[in-house]
Amino acid sequence: MSITIGIIGGSGLYDMAELTDREERQVSTPFGDPSSAYVLGTLRGKRVAFLARHGVGHRIMPSELNFRANIYGFKALGVEYILSASAVGSLKEEYKPLDILVPDQFFDRTKGRISTFFGNGLVAHIAFAHPVCAHLSAVAADAAEAVGATVHRGGTYVNMEGPQFSTLAESKLYRSWGMDVIGMTNLQEAKLAREAEICYATLALVTDYDCWHPDHDSVTVDLIVANLMQNAATAQKTIAEAVSRLKMPRDCGCKDALATAIITRPEQIPDKVKKDLQIIVGKYIQ
């Protein structure tokens, strides 16, 4: 049975309890090592690959994540859908701790993270107006509702650099811009997944109100971890339900995202780059 579904577990979600027939697989990539071995297993009758974003024991900071290796590894395994889960702070009163928001937009506040497979002689400009897969996001939101979570469909995820949490001035500014939640990891995953023609969606698990809220003026790891533990159980149920609802083959635009994006003349592309990116560009460049 082929592996078509990938799961990225963020803070608090380091495993999928329902996974059976497990095996660990190390994947080597031209970009270095992924965060950890992929855990391959069966979930609701489908083969999936699970990756702990921050590594076993949560030892990798957001700024240190090898996003390219993580997404490339999923592509090498044959994955066509990636459903991620991540902890976020809420920037609006109506998004309460323990709620789930399924964002449809991102705003980048990171500083120089590598978020493309291209370069070194191969240029591609991918469309990214709609940065997540609408179909997969709808499936995720439906699944969250089905397991009893309070779900918010759509919204903008501010991707900050970290590892520090926001200053009060920053938090107030993001609120004035109309941003919805804030986190440290998802934008680079979404960009690379789109380049790899993998559908991507995220479950943003609200742990706190960031520091703008008078009751949360000091965001602490203790507070977040306490809510993470409650969120993790909901996330596991939601992901399992979403996996059971996913259908193949795909009919969304994600599967052909590179079709009009590559601009470099094929004869000008270095052989090593062609080889390294064969699993990503091979259907367009021989």
ZADO-1210 file (C-alpha; in nm, 4 decimals, padded with zeros to 6 digits):
<atoms>
<atom x="00.0000" y="00.0000" z="00.0000" code="MET" pos="1"/>
<atom x="00.1493" y="00.3351" z="-00.1044" code="SER" pos="2"/>
<atom x="00.2046" y="00.6192" z="00.1399" code="ILE" pos="3"/>
<atom x="00.0082" y="00.9210" z="00.0173" code="THR" pos="4"/>
<atom x="-00.0612" y="01.1054" z="00.3433" code="ILE" pos="5"/>
<atom x="00.1954" y="01.2842" z="00.5579" code="GLY" pos="6"/>
<atom x="00.1418" y="01.4191" z="00.9089" code="ILE" pos="7"/>
<atom x="00.3614" y="01.6791" z="01.0762" code="ILE" pos="8"/>
<atom x="00.3248" y="01.6914" z="01.4521" code="GLY" pos="9"/>
<atom x="00.4174" y="02.0166" z="01.6219" code="GLY" pos="10"/>
<atom x="00.4656" y="02.1136" z="01.9846" code="SER" pos="11"/>
<atom x="00.2873" y="01.8598" z="02.2025" code="GLY" pos="12"/>
<atom x="00.2065" y="01.6208" z="01.9188" code="LEU" pos="13"/>
<atom x="00.5066" y="01.3919" z="01.8967" code="TYR" pos="14"/>
<atom x="00.3285" y="01.0712" z="01.8017" code="ASP" pos="15"/>
<atom x="00.0018" y="00.9329" z="01.6650" code="MET" pos="16"/>
<atom x="-00.1419" y="00.6860" z="01.9146" code="ALA" pos="17"/>
<atom x="-00.3661" y="00.5118" z="01.6602" code="GLU" pos="18"/>
<atom x="-00.0818" y="00.4189" z="01.4257" code="LEU" pos="19"/>
<atom x="-00.0396" y="00.0447" z="01.3781" code="THR" pos="20"/>
<atom x="00.2076" y="-00.1659" z="01.1763" code="ASP" pos="21"/>
<atom x="00.4760" y="00.0879" z="01.2560" code="ARG" pos="22"/>
<atom x="00.8211" y="00.1141" z="01.1137" code="GLU" pos="23"/>
<atom x="01.0765" y="00.3935" z="01.1274" code="GLU" pos="24"/>
<atom x="01.2408" y="00.5070" z="00.8084" code="ARG" pos="25"/>
<atom x="01.5395" y="00.7358" z="00.7726" code="GLN" pos="26"/>
<atom x="01.5285" y="00.9399" z="00.4522" code="VAL" pos="27"/>
<atom x="01.8397" y="01.1041" z="00.3111" code="SER" pos="28"/>
<atom x="01.7948" y="01.4210" z="00.1079" code="THR" pos="29"/>
<atom x="02.0196" y="01.6560" z="-00.0938" code="PRO" pos="30"/>
<atom x="01.9417" y="01.9158" z="00.1736" code="PHE" pos="31"/>
<atom x="02.0545" y="01.7217" z="00.4787" code="GLY" pos="32"/>
<atom x="01.8635" y="01.5268" z="00.7405" code="ASP" pos="33"/>
<atom x="01.4944" y="01.5719" z="00.8257" code="PRO" pos="34"/>
<atom x="01.3971" y="01.6463" z="01.1863" code="SER" pos="35"/>
<atom x="01.3870" y="01.2754" z="01.2709" code="SER" pos="36"/>
<atom x="01.3029" y="00.9391" z="01.1199" code="ALA" pos="37"/>
<atom x="00.9588" y="00.9178" z="00.9590" code="TYR" pos="38"/>
<atom x="00.7223" y="00.6828" z="01.1387" code="VAL" pos="39"/>
<atom x="00.5344" y="00.4847" z="00.8773" code="LEU" pos="40"/>
<atom x="00.2146" y="00.3135" z="00.9814" code="GLY" pos="41"/>
<atom x="-00.1503" y="00.2424" z="00.9165" code="THR" pos="42"/>
<atom x="-00.4139" y="00.4921" z="01.0284" code="LEU" pos="43"/>
<atom x="-00.7825" y="00.4263" z="00.9610" code="ARG" pos="44"/>
<atom x="-00.6878" y="00.1757" z="00.6931" code="GLY" pos="45"/>
<atom x="-00.4465" y="00.4061" z="00.5095" code="LYS" pos="46"/>
<atom x="-00.0689" y="00.4150" z="00.5073" code="ARG" pos="47"/>
<atom x="00.0690" y="00.7411" z="00.6449" code="VAL" pos="48"/>
<atom x="00.4061" y="00.8929" z="00.7322" code="ALA" pos="49"/>
<atom x="00.4394" y="01.0855" z="01.0588" code="PHE" pos="50"/>
<atom x="00.7188" y="01.3337" z="01.1332" code="LEU" pos="51"/>
<atom x="00.7817" y="01.5067" z="01.4652" code="ALA" pos="52"/>
<atom x="00.8621" y="01.8585" z="01.3446" code="ARG" pos="53"/>
<atom x="01.0934" y="01.9453" z="01.6337" code="HIS" pos="54"/>
<atom x="01.2550" y="01.6024" z="01.6575" code="GLY" pos="55"/>
<atom x="01.2361" y="01.3388" z="01.9285" code="VAL" pos="56"/>
<atom x="01.2238" y="01.5149" z="02.2661" code="GLY" pos="57"/>
<atom x="01.1567" y="01.8553" z="02.1041" code="HIS" pos="58"/>
<atom x="01.5183" y="01.9555" z="02.0505" code="ARG" pos="59"/>
<atom x="01.5055" y="02.1670" z="01.7325" code="ILE" pos="60"/>
<atom x="01.4085" y="02.5361" z="01.7449" code="MET" pos="61"/>
<atom x="01.1798" y="02.6809" z="01.4762" code="PRO" pos="62"/>
<atom x="01.4701" y="02.8788" z="01.3294" code="SER" pos="63"/>
<atom x="01.6821" y="02.5622" z="01.3126" code="GLU" pos="64"/>
<atom x="01.4325" y="02.3425" z="01.1301" code="LEU" pos="65"/>
<atom x="01.5475" y="02.1946" z="00.8011" code="ASN" pos="66"/>
<atom x="01.2214" y="02.2623" z="00.6211" code="PHE" pos="67"/>
<atom x="01.3567" y="02.1541" z="00.2822" code="ARG" pos="68"/>
<atom x="01.4698" y="01.8157" z="00.4098" code="ALA" pos="69"/>
<atom x="01.1398" y="01.7579" z="00.5913" code="ASN" pos="70"/>
<atom x="00.9229" y="01.8248" z="00.2854" code="ILE" pos="71"/>
<atom x="01.1620" y="01.6565" z="00.0415" code="TYR" pos="72"/>
<atom x="01.1501" y="01.3466" z="00.2610" code="GLY" pos="73"/>
<atom x="00.7716" y="01.3334" z="00.2368" code="PHE" pos="74"/>
<atom x="00.7945" y="01.3737" z="-00.1417" code="LYS" pos="75"/>
<atom x="01.0471" y="01.0902" z="-00.1598" code="ALA" pos="76"/>
<atom x="00.8043" y="00.8669" z="00.0301" code="LEU" pos="77"/>
<atom x="00.5304" y="00.9375" z="-00.2266" code="GLY" pos="78"/>
<atom x="00.3204" y="01.1686" z="-00.0081" code="VAL" pos="79"/>
<atom x="00.0549" y="01.3803" z="-00.1831" code="GLU" pos="80"/>
<atom x="-00.1179" y="01.5308" z="00.1218" code="TYR" pos="81"/>
<atom x="00.0451" y="01.6872" z="00.4281" code="ILE" pos="82"/>
<atom x="-00.1678" y="01.7703" z="00.7286" code="LEU" pos="83"/>
<atom x="00.0248" y="01.9619" z="00.9922" code="SER" pos="84"/>
<atom x="-00.0574" y="02.0540" z="01.3496" code="ALA" pos="85"/>
<atom x="00.1016" y="02.3405" z="01.5355" code="SER" pos="86"/>
<atom x="00.0601" y="02.5442" z="01.8513" code="ALA" pos="87"/>
<atom x="-00.0391" y="02.9091" z="01.8028" code="VAL" pos="88"/>
<atom x="-00.1226" y="03.2163" z="02.0034" code="GLY" pos="89"/>
<atom x="-00.4585" y="03.3838" z="01.9437" code="SER" pos="90"/>
<atom x="-00.4728" y="03.7466" z="01.8313" code="LEU" pos="91"/>
<atom x="-00.8505" y="03.7768" z="01.8648" code="LYS" pos="92"/>
<atom x="-01.0811" y="03.7341" z="02.1629" code="GLU" pos="93"/>
<atom x="-01.3081" y="03.4936" z="01.9772" code="GLU" pos="94"/>
<atom x="-01.0290" y="03.2396" z="01.9214" code="TYR" pos="95"/>
<atom x="-01.0043" y="03.0867" z="02.2643" code="LYS" pos="96"/>
<atom x="-00.7376" y="02.8555" z="02.4057" code="PRO" pos="97"/>
<atom x="-00.8152" y="02.4954" z="02.3017" code="LEU" pos="98"/>
<atom x="-00.9959" y="02.6141" z="01.9857" code="ASP" pos="99"/>
<atom x="-00.8689" y="02.5090" z="01.6408" code="ILE" pos="100"/>
<atom x="-00.8249" y="02.7526" z="01.3537" code="LEU" pos="101"/>
<atom x="-00.7647" y="02.6268" z="00.9993" code="VAL" pos="102"/>
<atom x="-00.5834" y="02.9203" z="00.8359" code="PRO" pos="103"/>
<atom x="-00.6121" y="03.0076" z="00.4692" code="ASP" pos="104"/>
<atom x="-00.3480" y="03.2831" z="00.4642" code="GLN" pos="105"/>
<atom x="00.0009" y="03.3519" z="00.6000" code="PHE" pos="106"/>
<atom x="00.1995" y="03.6642" z="00.6779" code="PHE" pos="107"/>
<atom x="00.5779" y="03.6312" z="00.6924" code="ASP" pos="108"/>
<atom x="00.7748" y="03.7867" z="00.9780" code="ARG" pos="109"/>
<atom x="01.0725" y="03.5495" z="00.9582" code="THR" pos="110"/>
<atom x="01.4276" y="03.6588" z="00.8835" code="LYS" pos="111"/>
<atom x="01.6077" y="03.4817" z="00.6035" code="GLY" pos="112"/>
<atom x="01.4819" y="03.1246" z="00.6389" code="ARG" pos="113"/>
<atom x="01.5380" y="02.9075" z="00.3327" code="ILE" pos="114"/>
<atom x="01.1946" y="02.8366" z="00.1906" code="SER" pos="115"/>
<atom x="01.2529" y="02.7194" z="-00.1667" code="THR" pos="116"/>
<atom x="01.4002" y="02.4138" z="-00.3344" code="PHE" pos="117"/>
<atom x="01.5157" y="02.6282" z="-00.6241" code="PHE" pos="118"/>
<atom x="01.8328" y="02.8234" z="-00.6913" code="GLY" pos="119"/>
<atom x="02.1821" y="02.7153" z="-00.7974" code="ASN" pos="120"/>
<atom x="02.0906" y="02.7495" z="-01.1634" code="GLY" pos="121"/>
<atom x="01.7230" y="02.6566" z="-01.1604" code="LEU" pos="122"/>
<atom x="01.4647" y="02.9310" z="-01.1163" code="VAL" pos="123"/>
<atom x="01.0929" y="02.8821" z="-01.0540" code="ALA" pos="124"/>
<atom x="00.8291" y="03.1303" z="-00.9387" code="HIS" pos="125"/>
<atom x="00.5308" y="02.9483" z="-00.7946" code="ILE" pos="126"/>
<atom x="00.1844" y="03.1014" z="-00.7516" code="ALA" pos="127"/>
<atom x="00.1149" y="03.1413" z="-00.3807" code="PHE" pos="128"/>
<atom x="-00.1855" y="03.3727" z="-00.3516" code="ALA" pos="129"/>
<atom x="-00.3744" y="03.0897" z="-00.1845" code="HIS" pos="130"/>
<atom x="-00.1041" y="02.9202" z="00.0227" code="PRO" pos="131"/>
<atom x="-00.2927" y="02.6166" z="00.1511" code="VAL" pos="132"/>
<atom x="-00.4979" y="02.3506" z="-00.0235" code="CYS" pos="133"/>
<atom x="-00.8638" y="02.4539" z="00.0029" code="ALA" pos="134"/>
<atom x="-00.9840" y="02.0950" z="-00.0308" code="HIS" pos="135"/>
<atom x="-00.7536" y="01.9551" z="00.2382" code="LEU" pos="136"/>
<atom x="-00.8318" y="02.2492" z="00.4683" code="SER" pos="137"/>
<atom x="-01.2050" y="02.1831" z="00.4341" code="ALA" pos="138"/>
<atom x="-01.1535" y="01.8143" z="00.5129" code="VAL" pos="139"/>
<atom x="-00.9476" y="01.9089" z="00.8198" code="ALA" pos="140"/>
<atom x="-01.2084" y="02.1566" z="00.9450" code="ALA" pos="141"/>
<atom x="-01.4911" y="01.9084" z="00.8883" code="ASP" pos="142"/>
<atom x="-01.2956" y="01.6426" z="01.0770" code="ALA" pos="143"/>
<atom x="-01.2316" y="01.8761" z="01.3705" code="ALA" pos="144"/>
<atom x="-01.6020" y="01.9561" z="01.3940" code="GLU" pos="145"/>
<atom x="-01.6870" y="01.5875" z="01.3745" code="ALA" pos="146"/>
<atom x="-01.4765" y="01.5091" z="01.6835" code="VAL" pos="147"/>
<atom x="-01.6332" y="01.7949" z="01.8799" code="GLY" pos="148"/>
<atom x="-01.3694" y="02.0667" z="01.8554" code="ALA" pos="149"/>
<atom x="-01.4532" y="02.4371" z="01.8308" code="THR" pos="150"/>
<atom x="-01.3342" y="02.5201" z="01.4794" code="VAL" pos="151"/>
<atom x="-01.2725" y="02.8471" z="01.2949" code="HIS" pos="152"/>
<atom x="-01.2484" y="02.8248" z="00.9167" code="ARG" pos="153"/>
<atom x="-01.0014" y="03.0615" z="00.7538" code="GLY" pos="154"/>
<atom x="-00.7809" y="03.3329" z="00.8952" code="GLY" pos="155"/>
<atom x="-00.4274" y="03.4659" z="00.8726" code="THR" pos="156"/>
<atom x="-00.1375" y="03.2983" z="01.0508" code="TYR" pos="157"/>
<atom x="00.1499" y="03.5358" z="01.1302" code="VAL" pos="158"/>
<atom x="00.4739" y="03.3394" z="01.1054" code="ASN" pos="159"/>
<atom x="00.7201" y="03.5029" z="01.3448" code="MET" pos="160"/>
<atom x="01.0852" y="03.4101" z="01.3839" code="GLU" pos="161"/>
<atom x="01.1042" y="03.3213" z="01.7524" code="GLY" pos="162"/>
<atom x="01.2174" y="03.1530" z="01.9645" code="PRO" pos="163"/>
<atom x="01.1113" y="03.4423" z="02.1887" code="GLN" pos="164"/>
<atom x="00.7418" y="03.5217" z="02.2070" code="PHE" pos="165"/>
<atom x="00.6128" y="03.8600" z="02.0851" code="SER" pos="166"/>
<atom x="00.6710" y="04.1920" z="02.2505" code="THR" pos="167"/>
<atom x="00.3526" y="04.3686" z="02.3567" code="LEU" pos="168"/>
<atom x="00.4083" y="04.6275" z="02.0803" code="ALA" pos="169"/>
<atom x="00.4349" y="04.3536" z="01.8170" code="GLU" pos="170"/>
<atom x="00.1291" y="04.1715" z="01.9450" code="SER" pos="171"/>
<atom x="-00.0779" y="04.4915" z="01.9381" code="LYS" pos="172"/>
<atom x="00.0477" y="04.5710" z="01.5868" code="LEU" pos="173"/>
<atom x="-00.0537" y="04.2304" z="01.4495" code="TYR" pos="174"/>
<atom x="-00.3981" y="04.2792" z="01.6028" code="ARG" pos="175"/>
<atom x="-00.4289" y="04.6210" z="01.4402" code="SER" pos="176"/>
<atom x="-00.3492" y="04.4589" z="01.1049" code="TRP" pos="177"/>
<atom x="-00.6347" y="04.2114" z="01.1513" code="GLY" pos="178"/>
<atom x="-00.4136" y="03.9056" z="01.1893" code="MET" pos="179"/>
<atom x="-00.5729" y="03.6023" z="01.3557" code="ASP" pos="180"/>
<atom x="-00.3120" y="03.3690" z="01.5081" code="VAL" pos="181"/>
<atom x="00.0637" y="03.3680" z="01.5515" code="ILE" pos="182"/>
<atom x="00.3114" y="03.0812" z="01.5300" code="GLY" pos="183"/>
<atom x="00.6698" y="03.0032" z="01.4305" code="MET" pos="184"/>
<atom x="00.6734" y="02.7217" z="01.1749" code="THR" pos="185"/>
<atom x="00.4053" y="02.6774" z="00.9090" code="ASN" pos="186"/>
<atom x="00.4792" y="02.9227" z="00.6280" code="LEU" pos="187"/>
<atom x="00.8011" y="02.7604" z="00.5075" code="GLN" pos="188"/>
<atom x="00.6312" y="02.4199" z="00.5093" code="GLU" pos="189"/>
<atom x="00.3461" y="02.5574" z="00.2988" code="ALA" pos="190"/>
<atom x="00.5821" y="02.7178" z="00.0437" code="LYS" pos="191"/>
<atom x="00.7918" y="02.4056" z="00.0012" code="LEU" pos="192"/>
<atom x="00.4901" y="02.1759" z="-00.0123" code="ALA" pos="193"/>
<atom x="00.3473" y="02.3859" z="-00.2953" code="ARG" pos="194"/>
<atom x="00.6769" y="02.3686" z="-00.4851" code="GLU" pos="195"/>
<atom x="00.6751" y="01.9912" z="-00.4337" code="ALA" pos="196"/>
<atom x="00.3136" y="01.9767" z="-00.5587" code="GLU" pos="197"/>
<atom x="00.1926" y="01.8377" z="-00.2265" code="ILE" pos="198"/>
<atom x="-00.1408" y="01.9504" z="-00.0810" code="CYS" pos="199"/>
<atom x="-00.0835" y="02.1238" z="00.2548" code="TYR" pos="200"/>
<atom x="-00.3136" y="02.2363" z="00.5350" code="ALA" pos="201"/>
<atom x="-00.2637" y="02.3055" z="00.9018" code="THR" pos="202"/>
<atom x="-00.4536" y="02.2716" z="01.2253" code="LEU" pos="203"/>
<atom x="-00.3573" y="02.5766" z="01.4313" code="ALA" pos="204"/>
<atom x="-00.4123" y="02.4710" z="01.7922" code="LEU" pos="205"/>
<atom x="-00.4711" y="02.7743" z="02.0125" code="VAL" pos="206"/>
<atom x="-00.2780" y="02.7548" z="02.3394" code="THR" pos="207"/>
<atom x="-00.2909" y="03.1162" z="02.4638" code="ASP" pos="208"/>
<atom x="-00.3888" y="03.4743" z="02.3834" code="TYR" pos="209"/>
<atom x="-00.0324" y="03.5891" z="02.3139" code="ASP" pos="210"/>
<atom x="00.0639" y="03.8863" z="02.5339" code="CYS" pos="211"/>
<atom x="-00.1927" y="04.1452" z="02.4190" code="TRP" pos="212"/>
<atom x="-00.4659" y="04.0014" z="02.6420" code="HIS" pos="213"/>
<atom x="-00.4789" y="04.1406" z="02.9979" code="PRO" pos="214"/>
<atom x="-00.5075" y="03.7872" z="03.1380" code="ASP" pos="215"/>
<atom x="-00.2144" y="03.6599" z="02.9295" code="HIS" pos="216"/>
<atom x="00.0374" y="03.9434" z="02.9518" code="ASP" pos="217"/>
<atom x="00.3158" y="03.6968" z="03.0243" code="SER" pos="218"/>
<atom x="00.3034" y="03.3949" z="02.7942" code="VAL" pos="219"/>
<atom x="00.4876" y="03.1083" z="02.9613" code="THR" pos="220"/>
<atom x="00.5928" y="02.7627" z="02.8490" code="VAL" pos="221"/>
<atom x="00.4075" y="02.6131" z="03.1483" code="ASP" pos="222"/>
<atom x="00.0785" y="02.7679" z="03.0367" code="LEU" pos="223"/>
<atom x="00.1303" y="02.6582" z="02.6782" code="ILE" pos="224"/>
<atom x="00.2315" y="02.3020" z="02.7655" code="VAL" pos="225"/>
<atom x="-00.0759" y="02.2569" z="02.9872" code="ALA" pos="226"/>
<atom x="-00.3019" y="02.3537" z="02.6967" code="ASN" pos="227"/>
<atom x="-00.0909" y="02.1572" z="02.4497" code="LEU" pos="228"/>
<atom x="-00.1595" y="01.8357" z="02.6341" code="MET" pos="229"/>
<atom x="-00.5337" y="01.8935" z="02.6018" code="GLN" pos="230"/>
<atom x="-00.4987" y="02.0014" z="02.2395" code="ASN" pos="231"/>
<atom x="-00.2894" y="01.6967" z="02.1488" code="ALA" pos="232"/>
<atom x="-00.5722" y="01.4517" z="02.2160" code="ALA" pos="233"/>
<atom x="-00.8118" y="01.6576" z="02.0029" code="THR" pos="234"/>
<atom x="-00.5525" y="01.6915" z="01.7267" code="ALA" pos="235"/>
<atom x="-00.4940" y="01.3167" z="01.7139" code="GLN" pos="236"/>
<atom x="-00.8656" y="01.2470" z="01.6810" code="LYS" pos="237"/>
<atom x="-00.9023" y="01.5211" z="01.4182" code="THR" pos="238"/>
<atom x="-00.6114" y="01.3977" z="01.2085" code="ILE" pos="239"/>
<atom x="-00.7340" y="01.0389" z="01.2212" code="ALA" pos="240"/>
<atom x="-01.0822" y="01.1500" z="01.1137" code="GLU" pos="241"/>
<atom x="-00.9369" y="01.3640" z="00.8331" code="ALA" pos="242"/>
<atom x="-00.7270" y="01.0720" z="00.7073" code="VAL" pos="243"/>
<atom x="-01.0371" y="00.8532" z="00.6902" code="SER" pos="244"/>
<atom x="-01.2138" y="01.1183" z="00.4792" code="ARG" pos="245"/>
<atom x="-00.9367" y="01.1832" z="00.2246" code="LEU" pos="246"/>
<atom x="-01.0005" y="01.0527" z="-00.1260" code="LYS" pos="247"/>
<atom x="-00.7651" y="00.9778" z="-00.4109" code="MET" pos="248"/>
<atom x="-00.6846" y="01.0769" z="-00.6786" code="PRO" pos="249"/>
<atom x="-00.6530" y="01.4490" z="-00.6180" code="ARG" pos="250"/>
<atom x="-00.8294" y="01.6984" z="-00.8416" code="ASP" pos="251"/>
<atom x="-00.7002" y="02.0272" z="-00.6964" code="CYS" pos="252"/>
<atom x="-00.4428" y="02.2602" z="-00.8526" code="GLY" pos="253"/>
<atom x="-00.1716" y="02.1662" z="-00.6026" code="CYS" pos="254"/>
<atom x="-00.0810" y="01.8565" z="-00.8055" code="LYS" pos="255"/>
<atom x="00.0270" y="02.0682" z="-01.1059" code="ASP" pos="256"/>
<atom x="00.1581" y="02.3764" z="-00.9244" code="ALA" pos="257"/>
<atom x="00.4947" y="02.3726" z="-01.1027" code="LEU" pos="258"/>
<atom x="00.3506" y="02.3412" z="-01.4525" code="ALA" pos="259"/>
<atom x="00.3890" y="02.7116" z="-01.5347" code="THR" pos="260"/>
<atom x="00.6437" y="02.8081" z="-01.2672" code="ALA" pos="261"/>
<atom x="00.9809" y="02.6971" z="-01.4073" code="ILE" pos="262"/>
<atom x="01.1460" y="02.9730" z="-01.6082" code="ILE" pos="263"/>
<atom x="01.5019" y="02.8455" z="-01.6641" code="THR" pos="264"/>
<atom x="01.5802" y="02.6940" z="-02.0041" code="ARG" pos="265"/>
<atom x="01.6246" y="02.3176" z="-01.9577" code="PRO" pos="266"/>
<atom x="01.9643" y="02.3109" z="-02.1285" code="GLU" pos="267"/>
<atom x="02.0959" y="02.5714" z="-01.8826" code="GLN" pos="268"/>
<atom x="02.0105" y="02.3756" z="-01.5682" code="ILE" pos="269"/>
<atom x="02.3167" y="02.2155" z="-01.4043" code="PRO" pos="270"/>
<atom x="02.3097" y="01.8349" z="-01.4064" code="ASP" pos="271"/>
<atom x="02.3522" y="01.8124" z="-01.0281" code="LYS" pos="272"/>
<atom x="02.0492" y="02.0343" z="-00.9695" code="VAL" pos="273"/>
<atom x="01.8433" y="01.8246" z="-01.2118" code="LYS" pos="274"/>
<atom x="01.9484" y="01.5118" z="-01.0254" code="LYS" pos="275"/>
<atom x="01.8846" y="01.6557" z="-00.6779" code="ASP" pos="276"/>
<atom x="01.5387" y="01.7804" z="-00.7734" code="LEU" pos="277"/>
<atom x="01.4380" y="01.4913" z="-00.9986" code="GLN" pos="278"/>
<atom x="01.1480" y="01.3849" z="-00.7745" code="ILE" pos="279"/>
<atom x="01.0146" y="01.7427" z="-00.7796" code="ILE" pos="280"/>
<atom x="01.0775" y="01.8629" z="-01.1377" code="VAL" pos="281"/>
<atom x="01.1187" y="01.5330" z="-01.3210" code="GLY" pos="282"/>
<atom x="00.7797" y="01.5393" z="-01.4906" code="LYS" pos="283"/>
<atom x="00.8648" y="01.8767" z="-01.6453" code="TYR" pos="284"/>
<atom x="01.2413" y="01.8559" z="-01.7032" code="ILE" pos="285"/>
<atom x="01.4273" y="01.5487" z="-01.8282" code="GLN" pos="286"/>
</atoms>
